[in-house]
Amino acid sequence: MTTLDHGISTFLSERIAAGDFPSAVYLVAERGREIFADALGDAVVEPERIVAALDTIYDLASLTKPLVTGLLCARRVEAGELKLADSVSNYLPEFAQIDRRTDKRAITVGQLLTHTSGLPAWRPLYLLTNGERERTLEAIVELDLEYEPGTRVVYSDLGFIVLGLLLERLTGKRLTELARHDIFQPLALKRTFFNPEAAAQTGTAACETGNAYEREMSGAVNSSDDKNWRQEIIWGQVHDGNAYFLGGAAGHAGLFSTARETLRLASQFLAGQTELLQPATTEWFRQNMTAGLEEARSFGWQLAETKDSAAGPDLPRDSFGHSGFTGTSCWNDPNHERTFILLTNRTHNRALPFANINSVRRRFHSLATSALARLS
């Protein structure tokens, strides 16, 4: 790993001092080899202070979507068990019910993967189901579509929750078991999992105190019924309320990992590095499947050609990446086989509103690409 003065650590330290997030761990790799990496700030501020390290475990939040759900779907498509053009109702008959307002028969698997299904972005499923986990799919099916499938890109947690349920129905296995058998074990990952064990808590970055953000989103700010809301610091358990309700693991959130093991996951989407996919399959992740719509989306990822994406101006347009609400991000540049990982815990030890750190991500990518250019 090079000691070039690239300015990344200095910049991120400034953002820590400014209060954007209490900690940041980053890793920049080329062809699977670490080039730059550092850990800055405090992974935990309350109830005790714990300094961040390169092996600190972060709640990756929505990075679960491509790194687990997307990868599992790609493997099933390769095997011929899943087809992007198929109606979701082929796999989940609940989607075949006919209702003028909620008709979801036209939604395809590919539309779920590209956020073009018409499903809403988010709903508090733990409220809609009255806390009955087995009613999750029913609650989603009953929701009105917000637009005609295939006509818009609207980022949707619900779409990936459905994909997780679809994978479970298709294979007869729980998502946690699928991820462990198909991904974590073959890659020999030791610090990547759903539902961290209690013993791993001190090595995990802390998140928000209670459910303040989701409580505000759901309109329950002044509710006297607190049974649906966590009050304590969320530390060592998934931050996302729907994933927590679904047992800590869902198609949209729940994955925990370190920067180095996130690199192992991200490498599976690059032709020259993948161990779990056929190299030709990795073309799906750099292909724009939503041309002419609001965002450029590929198979589970956003493309850098999307206007104002967090990739910034210095990653090639077919680079693909994703972010997580807790303050995480991962981008792959397939042309140079480079991976850019930035893990923060922006929801910890901070009152609402949380900092929007997309400008930080863009600057991080620009500093890293500039430094890589000086090395070549």
Backbone hydrogen bonds, N-H to C=O, Kabsch-Sander energy under -0.5 kcal/mol:
donor,donor_aa,acceptor,acceptor_aa,energy
2,T,35,I,-1.1
6,H,4,L,-1.6
11,F,7,G,-2.2
12,L,8,I,-2.7
13,S,9,S,-2.3
14,E,10,T,-1.8
15,R,11,F,-1.7
16,I,12,L,-2.0
17,A,13,S,-2.3
18,A,14,E,-1.7
19,G,16,I,-1.3
20,D,15,R,-2.3
21,F,15,R,-0.5
24,A,40,L,-2.2
25,V,343,L,-2.7
26,Y,38,D,-2.2
27,L,341,I,-2.2
28,V,36,F,-3.1
29,A,339,T,-2.4
30,E,33,R,-2.4
31,R,337,E,-3.7
33,R,30,E,-1.9
35,I,28,V,-3.3
36,F,28,V,-1.6
38,D,26,Y,-1.7
40,L,24,A,-2.7
42,D,22,P,-2.3
43,A,41,G,-0.5
43,A,50,I,-1.5
44,V,50,I,-1.8
50,I,44,V,-2.4
50,I,48,E,-0.6
52,A,41,G,-2.4
56,T,53,A,-2.0
57,I,203,G,-2.9
58,Y,257,S,-3.1
60,L,58,Y,-0.9
60,L,255,L,-2.4
61,A,255,L,-0.6
63,L,60,L,-2.2
64,T,61,A,-2.0
65,K,62,S,-1.4
65,K,252,H,-0.6
67,L,63,L,-2.2
68,V,64,T,-1.9
69,T,64,T,-1.8
70,G,65,K,-2.9
71,L,66,P,-1.2
72,L,68,V,-2.8
73,C,69,T,-2.4
74,A,70,G,-2.5
75,R,71,L,-2.0
76,R,72,L,-1.8
77,V,73,C,-2.4
78,E,74,A,-2.5
79,A,75,R,-1.7
80,G,77,V,-1.4
81,E,76,R,-2.1
82,L,76,R,-1.2
86,D,83,K,-1.1
88,V,107,I,-2.8
90,N,87,S,-1.8
91,Y,88,V,-1.7
92,L,88,V,-2.7
95,F,92,L,-2.5
96,A,93,P,-2.2
97,Q,94,E,-1.0
99,D,97,Q,-0.6
103,D,99,D,-1.4
104,K,97,Q,-0.6
107,I,104,K,-1.1
109,V,86,D,-2.0
110,G,84,L,-2.7
112,L,108,T,-1.5
113,L,109,V,-1.8
114,T,110,G,-1.3
115,H,112,L,-0.8
116,T,111,Q,-2.7
117,S,111,Q,-0.6
125,L,123,R,-1.6
127,L,124,P,-1.9
128,L,124,P,-2.1
129,T,125,L,-2.1
130,N,127,L,-1.2
131,G,126,Y,-0.9
132,E,129,T,-1.3
133,R,131,G,-0.9
135,R,132,E,-2.0
136,T,133,R,-1.8
139,A,135,R,-2.5
140,I,136,T,-1.9
141,V,137,L,-2.6
142,E,138,E,-1.7
143,L,140,I,-1.2
145,L,101,R,-1.2
146,E,118,G,-3.4
150,G,116,T,-3.2
151,T,148,E,-1.9
154,V,115,H,-2.5
154,V,152,R,-0.6
157,D,121,A,-2.4
158,L,121,A,-0.8
160,F,156,S,-1.0
161,I,157,D,-2.1
162,V,158,L,-2.3
163,L,159,G,-1.7
164,G,160,F,-2.1
165,L,161,I,-2.1
166,L,162,V,-2.8
167,L,163,L,-2.5
168,E,164,G,-1.8
169,R,165,L,-2.4
170,L,166,L,-2.9
171,T,167,L,-2.2
172,G,168,E,-2.2
178,L,174,R,-2.5
179,A,175,L,-2.8
180,R,176,T,-2.2
181,H,177,E,-2.7
182,D,178,L,-3.1
183,I,179,A,-2.0
184,F,179,A,-2.5
185,Q,180,R,-2.6
187,L,183,I,-1.8
188,A,185,Q,-1.5
189,L,184,F,-2.6
193,F,256,F,-1.9
195,N,248,G,-0.5
195,N,254,G,-0.5
200,A,197,E,-2.0
201,Q,198,A,-1.5
203,G,200,A,-1.2
204,T,201,Q,-2.2
205,A,57,I,-2.9
206,A,43,A,-2.1
207,C,234,I,-2.7
210,G,208,E,-0.8
210,G,232,E,-3.0
211,N,230,R,-1.3
212,A,209,T,-0.7
215,R,211,N,-2.9
216,E,212,A,-2.1
217,M,213,Y,-2.3
218,S,214,E,-2.3
219,G,216,E,-1.0
220,A,215,R,-2.2
223,S,220,A,-1.4
226,D,224,S,-0.9
229,W,226,D,-1.6
234,I,208,E,-3.1
235,W,233,I,-1.0
244,Y,240,D,-2.2
245,F,241,G,-2.4
246,L,242,N,-2.0
247,G,244,Y,-1.4
248,G,243,A,-3.1
250,A,253,A,-1.7
255,L,61,A,-0.5
256,F,193,F,-2.5
257,S,58,Y,-1.9
259,A,54,L,-0.6
260,R,54,L,-0.5
262,T,258,T,-2.1
263,L,259,A,-1.8
264,R,260,R,-1.3
265,L,261,E,-1.8
266,A,262,T,-3.0
267,S,263,L,-2.2
268,Q,265,L,-1.5
269,F,266,A,-1.7
270,L,267,S,-1.6
273,Q,270,L,-1.7
274,T,270,L,-2.4
281,T,278,Q,-1.6
282,T,278,Q,-0.7
282,T,279,P,-1.1
283,E,280,A,-1.5
284,W,281,T,-2.0
285,F,282,T,-0.9
286,R,283,E,-1.1
287,Q,283,E,-0.6
287,Q,284,W,-0.5
289,M,287,Q,-0.8
289,M,297,R,-3.2
293,L,290,T,-2.1
297,R,295,E,-0.8
298,S,301,W,-2.5
299,F,284,W,-1.4
300,G,113,L,-1.1
300,G,298,S,-1.6
302,Q,321,G,-2.3
303,L,296,A,-3.0
304,A,319,S,-2.5
305,E,317,R,-1.4
306,T,303,L,-1.9
309,S,306,T,-1.7
312,G,309,S,-1.2
315,L,312,G,-0.6
319,S,316,P,-2.2
320,F,332,N,-2.1
321,G,302,Q,-2.6
322,H,330,C,-2.0
324,G,328,T,-2.7
327,G,324,G,-2.2
328,T,324,G,-0.9
329,S,342,L,-1.7
330,C,322,H,-2.4
331,W,340,F,-2.2
332,N,320,F,-3.1
333,D,338,R,-3.1
337,E,333,D,-0.9
338,R,333,D,-2.1
339,T,29,A,-2.1
340,F,331,W,-2.9
341,I,27,L,-2.8
341,I,339,T,-0.5
342,L,329,S,-2.1
343,L,25,V,-3.2
344,T,327,G,-1.1
344,T,342,L,-0.5
345,N,23,S,-0.8
346,R,326,T,-1.5
347,T,326,T,-0.7
348,H,345,N,-1.9
350,R,347,T,-0.6
357,I,355,A,-0.8
361,R,357,I,-2.2
362,R,358,N,-2.3
363,R,359,S,-2.1
364,F,360,V,-2.6
365,H,361,R,-2.4
366,S,362,R,-2.2
367,L,363,R,-2.8
368,A,364,F,-2.2
369,T,365,H,-2.7
370,S,366,S,-2.2
371,A,367,L,-2.2
372,L,368,A,-2.5
373,A,369,T,-2.0
374,R,370,S,-1.5
375,L,371,A,-1.1
376,S,372,L,-1.1
